[in-house]
Amino acid sequence: MSKKRRKDHDSFKDSFAQFNSAMQDNLLLVKEWITDIGKVLLPLLLVILVFITVAISLNARDRVEQATEEAKSVLEEAKADVQEVKETVFEEDAYPDINKLIYRYYEALEMADIDILIDIHSNVTQTELLRLQKMCEYIDRYENIHVYTKPGPYIDTYIAYVMSDVFLVGQEESVPGLSAFYICKNDDGAYYINTSELSQEEALYIKNVTLQSDVVDLKNSARVSYNKAMENNPDLSEFWADLSVNLDLAVSEEMALEAKLKTQLEDEMNEDVSGNEENPEEVPTEPVVRRVKVLDRVNVRKSASQTADKIGSAGAGETYVLLEHMTNGWSKISYNSGEGYIKSEYLEEVEDVSKIQASGTVTVITASLNVRSEPSQTAQRIGALTNGQIVDLVEYVEGGEWCKIKFNDQIGYIKSEFVE
């Protein structure tokens, strides 16, 4: 190699070495810059990543909570929806738990166990409780209990129709009957008899069930059996007819007595607090039981309104215990196992029999003698008397053809030719 070429080669080598050294220095500077910048940026990036993660988590949780609330709402709406009324056939004694509830109910009536009766009902008013207590005094036993069920308005609810034979105290033959119950299930999964106020949807559902053909057939069958039993046994018929009247009177007297005792207790407490001298002892007065007579056949409703549900009807001449005479043109009466409402214009108050002076007595001389609400063969029958019975005579009416008598704390009329 020539000297000149060697010199050029050495010069290029030195220049490349200088360039390479400069590049390495620059790379080192860049690396140090990146390291310094990373010390600042990495924490910031981590904060940003954490923020994004938390935001996603919170949004997901909100969406889960929202979905949960929506699911709960759907479940509540599904629970509140009344089921569609379907033409299903009766299921006889199909549910052991419901049968057990019904048997327990009738056993409580037989044993007069009020605590059990309260326990298995959803709501028992004071009037209903008093009536149950008095009813127990007349019940000997129940036999031939059969439970016919249909689906109720909600899931796990049932409409139960119960056929039974009830033997009353002192009676050898039974009275066939049919009772209806609305059965529901509580939060503990136990069935109970629902006697609370029904919603419009529940009432309409139950009303539609009662119109189904097999329900109508069952009610007609029970009515035929009942009428046959009453026709074949006049004594039983009389006892049963008097039972409802006696229950109404007993309940009204008990309520009036409780109200009186409560008032007396409050008066005594007020006297003790005020320090007043005791008043002279007063002779307690007997509770006043007011009765009303139906003037014409009329509907009995659940509340004091023309649009309220009809719970039955009252025939002309029938009498009921008056619980309250209301200012809106309605009267509250004791009806069946509870209370009912009738327009006051269809009622008239019956005079207090205890204040009517008897003029003597008469004795029945025939096997069975009907007692009527008015001195007429077509008047409402309110009971019957049997041979040998003695009743208080108020007076002879209709030219002596009829006797006005005292009968079960009310006024009745019997034909004079059958007494002496």
C-alpha positions in Angstrom: 0.0 0.0 0.0 1.3 3.5 -0.8 2.0 5.9 1.9 -0.8 8.2 0.7 -3.4 5.5 0.7 -2.3 4.4 4.2 -2.6 7.9 5.4 -6.1 8.2 4.1 -7.1 4.9 5.6 -5.8 6.0 9.0 -7.7 9.3 8.7 -11.0 7.5 7.9 -10.5 5.1 10.8 -9.9 8.0 13.2 -13.1 9.8 12.0 -15.3 6.7 12.3 -13.9 6.1 15.8 -14.8 9.7 16.8 -18.3 9.3 15.2 -18.9 6.1 17.0 -17.8 7.6 20.3 -20.1 10.6 19.8 -23.1 8.2 19.0 -22.4 6.2 22.2 -22.4 9.4 24.2 -25.7 10.5 22.6 -27.3 7.2 23.3 -26.2 7.3 26.9 -27.7 10.8 27.2 -31.0 9.5 25.6 -31.1 6.5 28.0 -30.5 8.8 31.0 -33.3 11.1 29.8 -35.7 8.2 29.3 -34.8 6.9 32.8 -35.4 10.4 34.3 -38.7 10.9 32.4 -39.8 7.4 33.4 -39.4 8.2 37.0 -42.1 10.8 36.6 -44.3 9.2 34.0 -44.6 5.7 35.4 -46.4 6.7 38.7 -48.7 8.9 36.6 -49.4 6.0 34.3 -50.1 3.8 37.2 -52.5 6.3 38.7 -54.3 6.5 35.3 -54.5 2.7 35.1 -55.8 2.5 38.7 -58.4 5.2 38.0 -59.6 3.4 34.8 -59.8 0.1 36.7 -61.8 1.6 39.6 -64.1 3.4 37.2 -64.8 0.2 35.4 -65.4 -1.6 38.7 -67.8 1.1 40.0 -69.7 1.2 36.7 -70.0 -2.6 36.8 -71.2 -2.6 40.4 -73.8 0.1 39.7 -75.0 -2.0 36.8 -75.2 -5.1 39.0 -77.1 -3.2 41.7 -79.4 -1.7 39.1 -80.1 -5.2 37.6 -80.7 -6.5 41.1 -83.2 -3.8 41.9 -84.9 -4.4 38.5 -85.1 -8.1 39.3 -86.6 -7.5 42.7 -89.1 -5.1 41.1 -90.1 -7.8 38.6 -90.5 -10.4 41.3 -92.6 -8.1 43.4 -94.8 -7.2 40.5 -95.2 -10.9 39.7 -96.1 -11.6 43.3 -98.7 -8.8 43.3 -100.4 -9.9 40.1 -103.6 -11.8 40.7 -103.7 -15.0 38.8 -106.1 -15.6 35.9 -109.3 -17.4 37.0 -109.3 -20.8 35.4 -112.1 -23.4 35.3 -110.3 -26.0 37.4 -112.0 -29.0 39.0 -112.2 -29.4 42.7 -109.4 -31.2 44.4 -110.8 -33.2 47.3 -108.6 -33.6 50.4 -105.6 -33.1 48.2 -103.4 -31.0 50.5 -102.4 -32.5 53.9 -101.3 -29.2 55.3 -104.6 -27.5 54.4 -106.6 -30.4 55.8 -104.6 -30.2 59.0 -105.4 -26.5 59.3 -109.1 -27.1 58.8 -109.2 -30.0 61.3 -107.4 -27.8 63.8 -110.0 -25.1 63.2 -112.9 -27.4 63.9 -111.2 -29.0 66.9 -110.7 -25.5 68.4 -114.4 -24.9 68.0 -115.3 -28.2 69.7 -112.9 -27.5 72.6 -113.7 -23.7 72.7 -109.9 -23.0 72.4 -110.0 -19.3 71.5 -106.2 -19.1 71.5 -105.9 -21.5 68.6 -108.7 -19.8 66.7 -106.9 -16.5 67.0 -103.6 -18.1 66.0 -104.9 -19.6 62.7 -106.7 -16.5 61.6 -105.0 -13.5 60.0 -107.4 -11.1 61.7 -110.2 -11.6 64.2 -112.3 -8.6 65.2 -113.8 -8.3 68.7 -117.2 -9.0 67.4 -116.1 -12.2 65.6 -114.2 -13.4 68.6 -117.2 -13.0 70.9 -119.3 -14.8 68.4 -116.8 -17.7 68.2 -116.8 -17.9 71.9 -120.5 -18.1 72.1 -120.7 -20.5 69.2 -118.4 -22.9 71.0 -121.1 -23.3 73.7 -123.5 -24.9 71.2 -121.0 -27.2 69.4 -120.6 -30.8 70.4 -118.5 -32.2 67.6 -117.9 -32.2 63.8 -117.8 -35.3 61.7 -117.4 -36.2 58.0 -115.1 -33.2 57.2 -114.1 -33.0 53.5 -112.1 -30.2 52.0 -112.6 -29.2 48.4 -109.9 -26.7 47.1 -109.4 -24.5 44.1 -106.4 -22.3 43.3 -106.6 -18.8 45.0 -105.8 -15.4 43.5 -102.1 -15.7 44.3 -99.4 -18.4 44.3 -99.8 -20.7 47.4 -103.3 -19.5 48.1 -106.5 -21.6 47.9 -110.2 -21.2 48.1 -111.4 -24.1 50.3 -115.0 -25.3 50.5 -115.5 -27.6 53.6 -118.4 -30.0 53.9 -119.1 -31.2 57.4 -121.8 -32.6 59.8 -122.1 -30.6 63.0 -123.6 -32.1 66.1 -125.1 -29.5 68.4 -125.3 -29.9 72.2 -128.3 -31.9 73.2 -129.2 -32.9 69.6 -128.9 -36.5 68.4 -128.9 -35.7 64.6 -126.4 -33.6 62.8 -126.8 -30.5 60.7 -125.0 -30.7 57.3 -123.2 -27.6 56.2 -120.8 -26.0 53.8 -118.3 -23.3 54.8 -115.8 -21.4 52.6 -112.3 -20.3 53.6 -109.6 -18.2 52.0 -106.3 -20.0 52.7 -103.0 -18.2 52.5 -99.4 -19.0 53.4 -97.3 -16.8 55.8 -93.6 -16.0 55.7 -92.8 -19.1 57.7 -94.5 -21.3 55.1 -97.5 -22.2 57.3 -101.1 -21.9 56.0 -103.6 -19.7 57.8 -107.2 -18.6 57.3 -107.2 -15.2 55.8 -110.0 -13.0 57.3 -108.4 -9.7 56.6 -110.0 -7.1 54.3 -109.8 -8.2 50.7 -108.6 -6.1 47.8 -110.9 -5.5 44.9 -108.8 -8.0 42.8 -109.1 -10.7 45.4 -112.8 -10.2 45.9 -113.5 -10.3 42.2 -111.3 -13.5 41.8 -113.2 -15.3 44.6 -116.5 -14.1 43.3 -115.7 -15.6 39.9 -114.7 -18.9 41.5 -118.0 -19.1 43.3 -119.8 -19.0 39.9 -118.0 -22.0 38.5 -120.2 -25.0 37.8 -118.8 -27.4 40.3 -118.9 -24.8 43.1 -122.6 -24.1 42.3 -123.3 -27.9 42.3 -121.6 -28.3 45.7 -123.5 -25.5 47.2 -126.8 -26.9 45.8 -126.0 -30.3 47.2 -125.3 -28.9 50.6 -128.5 -26.9 50.5 -130.6 -30.0 49.6 -129.0 -32.0 52.5 -129.6 -29.2 54.9 -133.3 -28.7 53.9 -133.9 -32.5 54.1 -132.4 -32.6 57.6 -134.6 -29.7 58.7 -137.7 -31.2 57.3 -137.1 -34.6 58.9 -136.5 -33.1 62.4 -138.7 -30.2 63.5 -136.9 -30.0 66.9 -133.6 -29.7 65.2 -135.0 -27.1 62.8 -136.3 -25.0 65.7 -133.1 -25.3 67.6 -131.0 -24.3 64.6 -133.3 -21.3 63.8 -133.1 -20.0 67.4 -129.3 -20.5 67.5 -128.5 -17.5 65.2 -130.8 -15.2 67.1 -129.4 -16.4 70.5 -125.9 -15.8 69.2 -126.7 -12.3 68.1 -128.3 -11.5 71.4 -125.4 -13.0 73.4 -122.7 -11.1 71.4 -124.6 -7.8 71.7 -125.1 -8.2 75.4 -121.5 -9.1 75.9 -120.3 -6.1 73.9 -122.7 -3.8 75.8 -121.5 -5.2 79.1 -117.9 -4.8 78.2 -118.5 -1.2 77.1 -120.3 -0.5 80.4 -117.5 -2.0 82.5 -114.9 -0.1 80.6 -116.8 3.1 81.2 -117.2 2.4 84.9 -113.4 1.6 85.2 -112.5 4.9 83.4 -114.9 6.8 85.7 -113.3 5.2 88.8 -109.8 6.0 87.6 -110.8 9.6 87.0 -112.3 9.8 90.4 -109.1 8.4 92.0 -106.9 10.9 90.1 -109.1 13.9 90.9 -109.5 13.0 94.6 -113.2 13.5 94.5 -115.4 11.7 97.0 -116.9 8.4 95.9 -120.4 8.7 94.5 -123.1 6.6 96.1 -123.2 3.1 94.5 -125.6 3.0 91.6 -127.6 0.0 90.6 -126.2 -1.4 87.3 -128.6 -1.2 84.4 -129.0 -4.1 82.0 -127.4 -3.5 78.6 -130.0 -2.5 76.0 -130.2 -4.8 73.0 -131.9 -3.1 70.0 -133.5 -5.2 67.3 -134.7 -4.2 63.9 -137.2 -5.9 61.5 -136.8 -6.1 57.7 -139.7 -4.5 55.9 -138.9 -5.9 52.4 -136.4 -8.2 50.9 -133.1 -6.3 50.7 -129.4 -7.0 50.1 -126.9 -7.0 52.9 -123.6 -5.4 52.0 -120.1 -5.5 53.3 -119.9 -1.8 54.1 -122.3 1.2 54.1 -122.3 1.8 50.4 -124.6 0.9 47.5 -121.5 -0.2 45.6 -120.1 -2.4 48.3 -119.9 -6.2 47.9 -123.1 -8.1 48.6 -122.6 -10.6 51.4 -126.2 -11.9 51.5 -129.8 -10.8 51.7 -132.5 -10.4 54.4 -136.1 -11.3 53.9 -139.2 -9.4 54.9 -140.1 -10.0 58.6 -136.6 -11.2 59.6 -135.2 -9.5 62.7 -131.6 -8.7 63.5 -129.6 -7.1 66.3 -128.9 -3.5 65.6 -125.3 -2.6 66.2 -125.3 1.0 64.9 -127.7 3.4 63.3 -125.5 5.5 61.0 -126.1 9.1 59.9 -125.5 8.3 56.2 -128.8 6.3 55.8 -127.4 2.9 56.6 -127.6 0.6 59.6 -125.0 -1.9 60.8 -126.5 -5.2 62.0 -125.2 -8.5 63.4 -125.3 -10.8 60.3 -124.2 -14.4 60.2 -120.8 -14.7 61.7 -120.0 -11.0 61.6 -121.5 -7.6 60.6 -123.5 -6.4 57.6 -125.0 -3.2 56.4 -128.6 -2.5 55.2 -130.3 0.7 54.1 -132.1 2.1 57.1 -135.3 2.7 55.1 -135.8 -1.0 54.8 -135.8 -1.5 58.6 -137.9 -0.6 61.6 -136.9 -0.9 65.2 -138.7 -3.6 67.1 -140.0 -2.7 70.6 -138.1 -3.9 73.6 -139.8 -7.1 74.6 -138.6 -6.9 78.2 -140.7 -3.7 78.7 -143.9 -5.3 77.4 -146.2 -6.6 80.2 -147.5 -10.1 79.7 -151.2 -10.6 80.3 -150.8 -14.4 81.0 -149.6 -17.6 79.5 -150.7 -20.1 76.8 -149.8 -23.7 76.3 -149.2 -25.3 72.9 -151.6 -28.3 72.3 -150.3 -29.4 68.9 -147.1 -31.3 67.9 -145.5 -28.3 66.2 -146.7 -24.7 65.9 -145.1 -22.1 63.7 -144.3 -18.7 65.2 -144.8 -15.8 62.7 -143.4 -12.3 62.6 -146.9 -10.9 61.9 -150.5 -12.3 62.5 -150.7 -13.9 59.0 -150.2 -17.3 57.5 -147.9 -15.8 54.9 -145.8 -13.9 57.3 -142.1 -14.7 57.9 -141.6 -17.8 60.1 -139.3 -16.9 63.0 -139.4 -20.2 64.9 -141.6 -23.0 66.2 -143.1 -24.3 69.4 -143.8 -27.9 70.4 -146.5 -29.6 72.3 -146.6 -28.6 76.0 -144.5 -25.5 75.7 -145.7 -22.5 77.7 -145.1 -19.0 76.5 -146.1 -15.5 77.7 -149.2 -14.1 76.2 -149.2 -10.3 75.4 -152.7 -10.1 73.9 -155.2 -11.6 71.4 -155.3 -9.9 68.1 -157.2 -10.1 64.8 -160.5 -10.8 66.6 -158.9 -13.5 68.8 -157.6 -15.5 65.8 -154.0 -14.9 66.7 -152.0 -14.7 69.9 -149.3 -12.0 70.3 -146.6 -13.7 72.4 -143.0 -13.2 73.7 -140.7 -15.5 71.8 -136.9 -15.5 72.1 -136.7 -11.9 73.2 -139.0 -10.7 70.4 -142.6 -10.5 69.6 -144.2 -13.4 67.6 -147.7 -14.5 66.6 -149.3 -18.0 66.8 -152.7 -19.3 65.9 -155.1 -19.2 68.9 -156.8 -22.5 67.9 -153.6 -24.5 68.7 -153.1 -23.2 72.3 -155.0 -23.2 75.5 
